[in-house]
Amino acid sequence: MRIGKNTIRFEKPVYIRETYSIVGPKEGEARFGSYFDQVMTTYEWDEKTFEQSERKMHKTAIEKVVEKAGLNQSDIGVLLCGDLLNQISASAYSARDFKNAYLGLYSACSTIAEAMIIGSLLISGGYFDNVSCSTSSHFCSAERYYRFPLELGTPRTPLSQWTVTGAGAILLSNVAIGPRIVEATLGEIVDYGIIDSSDMGAAMAPAAAINIIQHFKDTGRSPDYYDLIVSGDLGKYGSELFRYLLSQEGYVLKDNYFDCGAEFYGDDVNKKQGGSGAGCSATVFASYLYPKLKNHEINRVLFMPTGALMSKDSSLQGESIPAIGQLVVIES
Amino acid sequence: MRIGKNTIRFEKPVYIRETYSIVGPKEGEARFGSYFDQVMTTYEWDEKTFEQSERKMHKTAIEKVVEKAGLNQSDIGVLLCGDLLNQISASAYSARDFKNAYLGLYSACSTIAEAMIIGSLLISGGYFDNVSCSTSSHFCSAERYYRFPLELGTPRTPLSQWTVTGAGAILLSNVAIGPRIVEATLGEIVDYGIIDSSDMGAAMAPAAAINIIQHFKDTGRSPDYYDLIVSGDLGKYGSELFRYLLSQEGYVLKDNYFDCGAEFYGDDVNKKQGGSGAGCSATVFASYLYPKLKNHEINRVLFMPTGALMSKDSSLQGESIPAIGQLVVIES
């Protein structure tokens, strides 16, 4: 059923049966390092290109989440995949090795939430028993695809974020194991005219604010309703903007809020505003949030990854950055 | 409910309430010319870049399908969009001008079917009353993004296809107007090792064959069950390959089969194997097939757009082309 304008509630239960996270070496040493399932030994990971390395990572996440859940690959109904490469090629080249139906998704760094939403439609609708949601990003390929190739040595600007090298997989199921995805608020695209492709926090904060406010209006809730509110990759500055925009509308975020990007690399100043990328919120959810939900340390989580929907071409053509937040509510 | 391995049936009815198609000047003079709703005057269409032209086309398709259905933009629950540009930017930049929830999809030239599948989940699940599915492609931008910029004047190879400049929008609804989407067979990714990025027909034919055979196995049907079987952008050579692969498995396609790409430009030899692109099957469905379904000239259609999931980067790195077919069954 729908609640209000953009919020939907999944009537038949959708369970998050298992998760898997794999990250790059530096990510493995950062804030969430001890939570990840696997850390790559190098960024190349014995592959010839960064694209192949990302693909290997993405494919590993899909394989391992199925294995970790004690299932076979043939038990998976659909692979819902997305990434940041042009034509989401990391996803397609990962999924071609499995004999599973495939749906390719793109919502930039919020893709994991889009996958969880569409996966929930498939499970709640009674169409499939298990679906896999997975997203990835790789710092070395993302910089080339969105800004400058690393080989140029272009200095990073103060407002930039660091694309997380990582892949997260989330296995949804109709079997009553793990926390439930109960609702989603689908995001609208918002563009506040930011043209600096490094300053994604400022582009995404308004979209995130508008979507969470829509969620509060649709449901009649306030931020206090949730044990934890987690936004995607707004970064340090972006998440402050997000807090400010919400406070202007009367919604005050307290200690029950954090942003995956702002927290990802802790206080590492080289990472500027923090992490971003389709692998950022996906790996944080898979590694850090999921176990806390599963063992009831937290019971109600609002999880809203955010995405900056520009391309390198649109940035070079002087376009501003459209952005989006996709929101799911998880209860255990 | 699910039928067999990859086929799903939408229990609550999903209607195709309206469609809209808009194409480029040459497309307006080709085989389906008299069926399109709108023909652009030039490929630039008063815009500075081909990307902006594609966006204008995509946005127009969304606006006009809503208007043609006698609805307001606020009646639309979700925009399901995709295109061929990097990071599907035509979709994001089109959708940012509407205050509608958005889900970005990428399945190359089969994206319109992916949108119809996910749109059907949203309508059949009772979540929204109306959703818009739209995809676009533009010859001038696609050549640059997938192969060579037009300015290079690179000769076209005999097996190449011509990206259709066009956008199609399909409005799904729970209101009993128009034909119904009754089933879908979700495609698996298939890669037969084709490395020539111009030879998409050979890459896509096996994926198309495997998916339609899965559909026949899942449902126990044969090709004769359908008034019309329409594949996406296999092109002339690709659709012959597709026929051959099916015949080897005992499924003989007769006169009730055609391929959108093979037919799009008629016998124009400059277009080599025919049309392709996310706008190809979308505009053919919106302009040519939909009215025939609506007035019961045909009553059972199997519509299976196909997609080649490589990127320019994967091609330059010597990778073969993963491909997919996404299949929907429409009845009136």
Contacts between the chains, C-beta under 8 A, distances in Angstrom:
chain1	res1	chain2	res2	distance
A	1	B	126	6.1
A	1	B	127	7.1
A	2	B	77	7.5
A	2	B	126	7.7
A	2	B	127	5.2
A	2	B	128	6.4
A	6	B	77	8.0
A	6	B	101	4.8
A	8	B	125	7.9
A	8	B	127	4.5
A	8	B	128	7.9
A	49	B	317	5.7
A	51	B	313	6.4
A	51	B	314	6.9
A	51	B	317	6.6
A	52	B	317	7.9
A	77	B	2	7.5
A	77	B	6	8.0
A	78	B	186	6.1
A	82	B	106	7.8
A	84	B	87	7.7
A	85	B	311	6.6
A	85	B	313	7.2
A	86	B	86	4.3
A	86	B	87	7.2
A	86	B	145	7.4
A	86	B	311	4.4
A	86	B	312	6.8
A	86	B	313	6.0
A	87	B	84	7.7
A	87	B	86	7.2
A	87	B	106	6.6
A	87	B	108	7.0
A	87	B	309	6.8
A	87	B	310	7.0
A	87	B	311	3.8
A	87	B	314	7.9
A	88	B	106	5.2
A	89	B	309	7.1
A	89	B	310	6.9
A	89	B	311	4.4
A	89	B	313	6.9
A	89	B	314	5.0
A	92	B	189	6.1
A	92	B	309	3.7
A	92	B	310	7.8
A	92	B	322	4.8
A	92	B	324	8.0
A	93	B	309	7.9
A	93	B	314	6.9
A	93	B	319	7.0
A	93	B	322	6.2
A	95	B	189	5.0
A	95	B	322	7.7
A	96	B	189	4.1
A	96	B	190	7.2
A	96	B	191	4.7
A	96	B	309	7.9
A	96	B	322	4.1
A	98	B	188	7.8
A	98	B	189	7.9
A	99	B	188	5.9
A	100	B	188	6.3
A	101	B	6	4.7
A	101	B	186	3.5
A	101	B	187	6.4
A	101	B	188	5.6
A	102	B	186	7.3
A	102	B	187	6.6
A	102	B	188	6.2
A	102	B	189	5.2
A	102	B	324	6.4
A	103	B	105	7.5
A	103	B	107	7.2
A	103	B	114	5.9
A	103	B	117	7.6
A	103	B	118	7.2
A	103	B	186	6.9
A	104	B	105	6.8
A	104	B	106	4.5
A	104	B	107	4.9
A	104	B	114	7.3
A	104	B	309	7.3
A	105	B	103	7.5
A	105	B	104	6.8
A	105	B	105	6.1
A	105	B	106	7.0
A	106	B	82	7.8
A	106	B	87	6.6
A	106	B	88	5.2
A	106	B	104	4.5
A	106	B	105	7.0
A	106	B	106	4.9
A	107	B	103	7.2
A	107	B	104	4.9
A	108	B	87	7.1
A	114	B	103	5.9
A	114	B	104	7.2
A	117	B	103	7.6
A	118	B	103	7.2
A	118	B	118	5.9
A	118	B	121	7.3
A	121	B	118	7.3
A	121	B	121	4.2
A	121	B	122	6.8
A	121	B	125	5.9
A	121	B	127	7.8
A	122	B	121	6.8
A	124	B	125	7.0
A	125	B	8	7.9
A	125	B	121	5.9
A	125	B	124	7.0
A	125	B	125	5.4
A	126	B	1	6.1
A	126	B	2	7.7
A	127	B	1	7.1
A	127	B	2	5.2
A	127	B	8	4.4
A	127	B	121	7.8
A	128	B	2	6.4
A	128	B	8	7.9
A	145	B	86	7.4
A	186	B	78	6.1
A	186	B	101	3.5
A	186	B	102	7.3
A	186	B	103	6.9
A	187	B	101	6.4
A	187	B	102	6.6
A	188	B	98	7.8
A	188	B	99	5.9
A	188	B	100	6.3
A	188	B	101	5.6
A	188	B	102	6.3
A	189	B	92	6.2
A	189	B	95	5.0
A	189	B	96	4.1
A	189	B	98	7.9
A	189	B	102	5.2
A	190	B	96	7.2
A	191	B	96	4.7
A	309	B	87	6.8
A	309	B	89	7.1
A	309	B	92	3.7
A	309	B	93	7.9
A	309	B	96	7.9
A	309	B	104	7.3
A	310	B	87	7.0
A	310	B	89	6.9
A	310	B	92	7.8
A	311	B	85	6.6
A	311	B	86	4.4
A	311	B	87	3.8
A	311	B	89	4.4
A	312	B	86	6.8
A	313	B	51	6.4
A	313	B	85	7.2
A	313	B	86	6.0
A	313	B	89	6.9
A	314	B	51	6.9
A	314	B	87	7.9
A	314	B	89	5.0
A	314	B	93	6.9
A	317	B	49	5.7
A	317	B	51	6.6
A	317	B	52	7.9
A	319	B	93	7.0
A	322	B	92	4.8
A	322	B	93	6.2
A	322	B	95	7.7
A	322	B	96	4.1
A	324	B	102	6.4
